[in-house]
Amino acid sequence: MELKEVSRESREAIHELDFDLLVKYGPRKFKVAVEVKSTGEPSVLRRSAAWLKDLLTKTKHDYAVIIAPFISKEGAEICRDMGVGFIDLSGNCLLDLEGIYIERTGNPNKFKKPREIQSLFSPKSSRVIRCLLSDPKRSWTLKGLTTETGVSIGLIHRIATALENNFFAKKELRAFKLEDPARLLEAWREEYYRRAPRWARYVIKAASIKESLTRLKTAALHHGVRYAFTGPSGASLISSYLAPTGVHLYVDVLKEEFLEEIKADQVSSEGNLLIRVVEQENEFIGSRPVKG
């Protein structure tokens, strides 16, 4: 098998492909569509593979390949099932062209985030990250962040050092500023899903989402439960165009008397009310009263 040509001409085309490969195997040539992703998470692979499969029906490409830093065994199965190949930068690959079959899996992830990066998104540290991302163009002093977040100046110093070491931020005179907020947000998103926060699921009977929100608010105030609506139900309080089918609720404590008042029945899956007890009040930062 021989790689004859790499072309980026498709980037200018309507399909916005990353690049093409021209692969030669004996007398045969194959045009391969390539999509490059910054992560090989299963959800990303599914979307990319579906997009590439649709692309193959509209173009003259013979095959499609996803390139990512690391693709797990689960990710490899997704690519195989959806009929696309992959190459990762950790040494794993799958190519299944006519007359060509190459598969290599089991190589470890060479791009695991160092513990220093993971520590940026611990419950207390993420309070600082949230503050930084809320105003990404602002330059911050350590003292200013301590005042804003209530986190000790020692921890903030360690966070600032980790951000600089990993090129998320840069030093300025007696301060520092985010250098790549988009990449920091993506790293936080990946870590958030890795930690898989748990939601307790319930079913409550109500005529509408508006009625559910009103009952939850009344019960929370009655029993001294600090609360905040989030997700589509929270956004619906700001935008009337949204029509959520359930409620996501943060609370500082989950009391039996609160659940009894709203007549919530716990279920193992689905449900129209999802409740999460917050860690160190992080999720309440930036919350505000809406419509009373």
Contacts in CASP RR format, 6 or more apart in sequence:
PFRMAT RR
TARGET T0000
AUTHOR 0000-0000-0000
METHOD contacts of the structure
MODEL  1
MELKEVSRESREAIHELDFDLLVKYGPRKFKVAVEVKSTGEPSVLRRSAA
WLKDLLTKTKHDYAVIIAPFISKEGAEICRDMGVGFIDLSGNCLLDLEGI
YIERTGNPNKFKKPREIQSLFSPKSSRVIRCLLSDPKRSWTLKGLTTETG
VSIGLIHRIATALENNFFAKKELRAFKLEDPARLLEAWREEYYRRAPRWA
RYVIKAASIKESLTRLKTAALHHGVRYAFTGPSGASLISSYLAPTGVHLY
VDVLKEEFLEEIKADQVSSEGNLLIRVVEQENEFIGSRPVKG
1 23 0 8 1.000
1 24 0 8 1.000
1 25 0 8 1.000
1 100 0 8 1.000
1 102 0 8 1.000
2 23 0 8 1.000
2 24 0 8 1.000
2 25 0 8 1.000
3 21 0 8 1.000
3 22 0 8 1.000
3 23 0 8 1.000
3 24 0 8 1.000
4 22 0 8 1.000
4 23 0 8 1.000
4 24 0 8 1.000
4 29 0 8 1.000
5 20 0 8 1.000
5 21 0 8 1.000
5 22 0 8 1.000
6 19 0 8 1.000
6 20 0 8 1.000
6 21 0 8 1.000
6 22 0 8 1.000
7 19 0 8 1.000
7 20 0 8 1.000
7 21 0 8 1.000
7 22 0 8 1.000
8 18 0 8 1.000
8 19 0 8 1.000
8 20 0 8 1.000
9 20 0 8 1.000
10 16 0 8 1.000
10 17 0 8 1.000
10 18 0 8 1.000
10 19 0 8 1.000
10 20 0 8 1.000
10 33 0 8 1.000
11 17 0 8 1.000
11 18 0 8 1.000
11 19 0 8 1.000
15 55 0 8 1.000
15 58 0 8 1.000
15 59 0 8 1.000
17 33 0 8 1.000
17 34 0 8 1.000
17 35 0 8 1.000
17 55 0 8 1.000
18 34 0 8 1.000
18 35 0 8 1.000
18 36 0 8 1.000
18 67 0 8 1.000
19 34 0 8 1.000
19 36 0 8 1.000
20 31 0 8 1.000
20 32 0 8 1.000
20 33 0 8 1.000
20 34 0 8 1.000
20 61 0 8 1.000
21 31 0 8 1.000
21 32 0 8 1.000
21 34 0 8 1.000
21 65 0 8 1.000
22 29 0 8 1.000
22 30 0 8 1.000
22 31 0 8 1.000
22 32 0 8 1.000
23 29 0 8 1.000
23 30 0 8 1.000
23 31 0 8 1.000
23 32 0 8 1.000
23 97 0 8 1.000
24 30 0 8 1.000
25 97 0 8 1.000
25 99 0 8 1.000
25 100 0 8 1.000
28 98 0 8 1.000
30 62 0 8 1.000
30 63 0 8 1.000
30 97 0 8 1.000
30 98 0 8 1.000
31 60 0 8 1.000
31 61 0 8 1.000
31 62 0 8 1.000
31 63 0 8 1.000
32 61 0 8 1.000
32 62 0 8 1.000
32 63 0 8 1.000
32 64 0 8 1.000
32 65 0 8 1.000
33 52 0 8 1.000
33 55 0 8 1.000
33 56 0 8 1.000
33 59 0 8 1.000
33 61 0 8 1.000
33 63 0 8 1.000
33 64 0 8 1.000
33 65 0 8 1.000
34 64 0 8 1.000
34 65 0 8 1.000
34 66 0 8 1.000
34 67 0 8 1.000
35 48 0 8 1.000
35 51 0 8 1.000
35 52 0 8 1.000
35 64 0 8 1.000
35 65 0 8 1.000
35 66 0 8 1.000
35 67 0 8 1.000
36 66 0 8 1.000
36 67 0 8 1.000
36 68 0 8 1.000
37 44 0 8 1.000
37 45 0 8 1.000
37 48 0 8 1.000
37 66 0 8 1.000
37 67 0 8 1.000
37 68 0 8 1.000
38 68 0 8 1.000
38 69 0 8 1.000
38 186 0 8 1.000
39 68 0 8 1.000
39 69 0 8 1.000
39 186 0 8 1.000
39 190 0 8 1.000
40 66 0 8 1.000
40 68 0 8 1.000
40 69 0 8 1.000
40 70 0 8 1.000
40 71 0 8 1.000
40 72 0 8 1.000
40 75 0 8 1.000
40 88 0 8 1.000
41 190 0 8 1.000
41 193 0 8 1.000
42 72 0 8 1.000
42 74 0 8 1.000
42 75 0 8 1.000
42 78 0 8 1.000
44 68 0 8 1.000
45 66 0 8 1.000
45 68 0 8 1.000
45 71 0 8 1.000
45 75 0 8 1.000
45 78 0 8 1.000
45 79 0 8 1.000
45 86 0 8 1.000
46 78 0 8 1.000
46 82 0 8 1.000
48 66 0 8 1.000
49 64 0 8 1.000
49 66 0 8 1.000
49 78 0 8 1.000
49 79 0 8 1.000
49 82 0 8 1.000
49 83 0 8 1.000
49 84 0 8 1.000
50 82 0 8 1.000
52 64 0 8 1.000
52 66 0 8 1.000
52 84 0 8 1.000
53 64 0 8 1.000
53 82 0 8 1.000
53 83 0 8 1.000
53 84 0 8 1.000
55 61 0 8 1.000
55 64 0 8 1.000
56 63 0 8 1.000
56 64 0 8 1.000
62 97 0 8 1.000
62 98 0 8 1.000
63 84 0 8 1.000
63 85 0 8 1.000
63 95 0 8 1.000
63 96 0 8 1.000
63 97 0 8 1.000
64 84 0 8 1.000
64 85 0 8 1.000
65 84 0 8 1.000
65 85 0 8 1.000
65 86 0 8 1.000
65 87 0 8 1.000
65 95 0 8 1.000
66 79 0 8 1.000
66 84 0 8 1.000
66 85 0 8 1.000
66 86 0 8 1.000
66 87 0 8 1.000
67 86 0 8 1.000
67 87 0 8 1.000
67 88 0 8 1.000
67 89 0 8 1.000
68 86 0 8 1.000
68 88 0 8 1.000
68 89 0 8 1.000
69 88 0 8 1.000
69 89 0 8 1.000
69 90 0 8 1.000
69 109 0 8 1.000
69 110 0 8 1.000
69 111 0 8 1.000
70 88 0 8 1.000
70 89 0 8 1.000
70 90 0 8 1.000
70 92 0 8 1.000
70 109 0 8 1.000
70 110 0 8 1.000
70 111 0 8 1.000
71 79 0 8 1.000
71 86 0 8 1.000
71 88 0 8 1.000
71 90 0 8 1.000
71 92 0 8 1.000
72 109 0 8 1.000
73 105 0 8 1.000
73 106 0 8 1.000
75 86 0 8 1.000
76 86 0 8 1.000
76 92 0 8 1.000
76 94 0 8 1.000
76 105 0 8 1.000
79 85 0 8 1.000
79 86 0 8 1.000
79 94 0 8 1.000
80 94 0 8 1.000
80 96 0 8 1.000
83 96 0 8 1.000
85 93 0 8 1.000
85 94 0 8 1.000
85 95 0 8 1.000
85 96 0 8 1.000
86 92 0 8 1.000
86 93 0 8 1.000
86 94 0 8 1.000
87 93 0 8 1.000
87 95 0 8 1.000
89 110 0 8 1.000
89 111 0 8 1.000
90 107 0 8 1.000
90 108 0 8 1.000
90 109 0 8 1.000
90 110 0 8 1.000
90 111 0 8 1.000
91 104 0 8 1.000
91 107 0 8 1.000
92 104 0 8 1.000
92 105 0 8 1.000
92 106 0 8 1.000
92 107 0 8 1.000
93 102 0 8 1.000
93 103 0 8 1.000
93 104 0 8 1.000
94 102 0 8 1.000
94 103 0 8 1.000
94 104 0 8 1.000
94 105 0 8 1.000
95 101 0 8 1.000
95 102 0 8 1.000
95 103 0 8 1.000
96 103 0 8 1.000
113 187 0 8 1.000
113 190 0 8 1.000
113 191 0 8 1.000
114 166 0 8 1.000
116 162 0 8 1.000
116 165 0 8 1.000
116 166 0 8 1.000
117 162 0 8 1.000
117 166 0 8 1.000
117 187 0 8 1.000
117 191 0 8 1.000
118 191 0 8 1.000
119 125 0 8 1.000
119 162 0 8 1.000
120 126 0 8 1.000
120 129 0 8 1.000
120 159 0 8 1.000
120 162 0 8 1.000
120 163 0 8 1.000
120 187 0 8 1.000
120 188 0 8 1.000
120 191 0 8 1.000
121 129 0 8 1.000
121 187 0 8 1.000
121 188 0 8 1.000
121 191 0 8 1.000
121 192 0 8 1.000
121 195 0 8 1.000
123 279 0 8 1.000
123 280 0 8 1.000
123 282 0 8 1.000
124 151 0 8 1.000
124 155 0 8 1.000
124 280 0 8 1.000
125 151 0 8 1.000
125 155 0 8 1.000
125 159 0 8 1.000
126 188 0 8 1.000
126 282 0 8 1.000
127 149 0 8 1.000
127 150 0 8 1.000
127 151 0 8 1.000
127 280 0 8 1.000
127 282 0 8 1.000
127 285 0 8 1.000
128 145 0 8 1.000
128 149 0 8 1.000
128 151 0 8 1.000
128 155 0 8 1.000
128 156 0 8 1.000
128 159 0 8 1.000
129 159 0 8 1.000
129 184 0 8 1.000
129 188 0 8 1.000
130 282 0 8 1.000
130 285 0 8 1.000
131 145 0 8 1.000
131 148 0 8 1.000
131 149 0 8 1.000
131 285 0 8 1.000
132 140 0 8 1.000
132 145 0 8 1.000
132 169 0 8 1.000
132 178 0 8 1.000
132 181 0 8 1.000
132 184 0 8 1.000
133 178 0 8 1.000
133 181 0 8 1.000
133 184 0 8 1.000
133 185 0 8 1.000
133 188 0 8 1.000
134 286 0 8 1.000
136 178 0 8 1.000
136 181 0 8 1.000
137 177 0 8 1.000
137 178 0 8 1.000
138 177 0 8 1.000
139 172 0 8 1.000
139 175 0 8 1.000
139 176 0 8 1.000
139 177 0 8 1.000
140 175 0 8 1.000
140 176 0 8 1.000
140 177 0 8 1.000
141 174 0 8 1.000
141 175 0 8 1.000
142 153 0 8 1.000
142 154 0 8 1.000
142 156 0 8 1.000
142 157 0 8 1.000
142 160 0 8 1.000
143 153 0 8 1.000
145 151 0 8 1.000
145 156 0 8 1.000
146 152 0 8 1.000
146 153 0 8 1.000
146 156 0 8 1.000
149 156 0 8 1.000
160 169 0 8 1.000
160 176 0 8 1.000
163 169 0 8 1.000
163 176 0 8 1.000
163 178 0 8 1.000
163 184 0 8 1.000
164 170 0 8 1.000
164 171 0 8 1.000
164 176 0 8 1.000
167 179 0 8 1.000
167 180 0 8 1.000
168 178 0 8 1.000
168 179 0 8 1.000
168 180 0 8 1.000
168 181 0 8 1.000
168 183 0 8 1.000
168 184 0 8 1.000
168 187 0 8 1.000
169 176 0 8 1.000
169 177 0 8 1.000
169 178 0 8 1.000
169 179 0 8 1.000
170 176 0 8 1.000
170 177 0 8 1.000
170 179 0 8 1.000
178 184 0 8 1.000
197 276 0 8 1.000
198 276 0 8 1.000
199 248 0 8 1.000
199 274 0 8 1.000
199 275 0 8 1.000
199 276 0 8 1.000
200 254 0 8 1.000
200 266 0 8 1.000
200 274 0 8 1.000
200 275 0 8 1.000
200 276 0 8 1.000
201 266 0 8 1.000
201 267 0 8 1.000
201 268 0 8 1.000
201 269 0 8 1.000
201 270 0 8 1.000
201 271 0 8 1.000
201 273 0 8 1.000
201 274 0 8 1.000
202 259 0 8 1.000
202 264 0 8 1.000
202 265 0 8 1.000
202 266 0 8 1.000
202 267 0 8 1.000
202 271 0 8 1.000
202 272 0 8 1.000
202 273 0 8 1.000
202 274 0 8 1.000
202 275 0 8 1.000
203 264 0 8 1.000
203 265 0 8 1.000
203 267 0 8 1.000
203 271 0 8 1.000
203 272 0 8 1.000
203 273 0 8 1.000
204 212 0 8 1.000
204 215 0 8 1.000
204 262 0 8 1.000
204 263 0 8 1.000
204 264 0 8 1.000
204 265 0 8 1.000
204 272 0 8 1.000
204 273 0 8 1.000
205 263 0 8 1.000
206 212 0 8 1.000
206 215 0 8 1.000
209 233 0 8 1.000
209 236 0 8 1.000
209 243 0 8 1.000
209 244 0 8 1.000
209 245 0 8 1.000
209 246 0 8 1.000
209 247 0 8 1.000
212 233 0 8 1.000
212 246 0 8 1.000
212 247 0 8 1.000
212 272 0 8 1.000
212 273 0 8 1.000
213 229 0 8 1.000
213 233 0 8 1.000
213 237 0 8 1.000
213 247 0 8 1.000
215 262 0 8 1.000
216 227 0 8 1.000
216 229 0 8 1.000
216 247 0 8 1.000
216 249 0 8 1.000
216 262 0 8 1.000
216 273 0 8 1.000
217 227 0 8 1.000
219 225 0 8 1.000
219 258 0 8 1.000
219 261 0 8 1.000
219 262 0 8 1.000
220 226 0 8 1.000
220 227 0 8 1.000
220 251 0 8 1.000
220 258 0 8 1.000
222 258 0 8 1.000
222 261 0 8 1.000
223 255 0 8 1.000
223 257 0 8 1.000
223 258 0 8 1.000
223 261 0 8 1.000
225 251 0 8 1.000
225 252 0 8 1.000
225 253 0 8 1.000
225 254 0 8 1.000
225 255 0 8 1.000
225 258 0 8 1.000
226 251 0 8 1.000
226 252 0 8 1.000
226 253 0 8 1.000
226 284 0 8 1.000
227 249 0 8 1.000
227 250 0 8 1.000
227 251 0 8 1.000
227 252 0 8 1.000
228 249 0 8 1.000
228 250 0 8 1.000
228 283 0 8 1.000
228 284 0 8 1.000
228 287 0 8 1.000
229 237 0 8 1.000
229 247 0 8 1.000
229 248 0 8 1.000
229 249 0 8 1.000
229 250 0 8 1.000
230 248 0 8 1.000
230 249 0 8 1.000
230 250 0 8 1.000
230 283 0 8 1.000
231 244 0 8 1.000
231 248 0 8 1.000
232 242 0 8 1.000
232 244 0 8 1.000
232 245 0 8 1.000
232 246 0 8 1.000
232 248 0 8 1.000
233 244 0 8 1.000
233 246 0 8 1.000
233 247 0 8 1.000
233 248 0 8 1.000
233 249 0 8 1.000
234 244 0 8 1.000
234 248 0 8 1.000
234 290 0 8 1.000
235 242 0 8 1.000
235 244 0 8 1.000
236 242 0 8 1.000
236 243 0 8 1.000
236 244 0 8 1.000
237 290 0 8 1.000
237 291 0 8 1.000
238 290 0 8 1.000
245 272 0 8 1.000
246 271 0 8 1.000
246 272 0 8 1.000
246 273 0 8 1.000
246 274 0 8 1.000
247 272 0 8 1.000
247 273 0 8 1.000
247 274 0 8 1.000
248 274 0 8 1.000
248 276 0 8 1.000
249 273 0 8 1.000
249 274 0 8 1.000
249 275 0 8 1.000
249 276 0 8 1.000
250 275 0 8 1.000
250 276 0 8 1.000
250 277 0 8 1.000
250 278 0 8 1.000
250 283 0 8 1.000
250 284 0 8 1.000
251 258 0 8 1.000
251 275 0 8 1.000
251 276 0 8 1.000
251 277 0 8 1.000
251 278 0 8 1.000
252 277 0 8 1.000
252 278 0 8 1.000
252 281 0 8 1.000
252 284 0 8 1.000
253 277 0 8 1.000
254 275 0 8 1.000
254 277 0 8 1.000
262 273 0 8 1.000
264 273 0 8 1.000
276 283 0 8 1.000
278 284 0 8 1.000
END
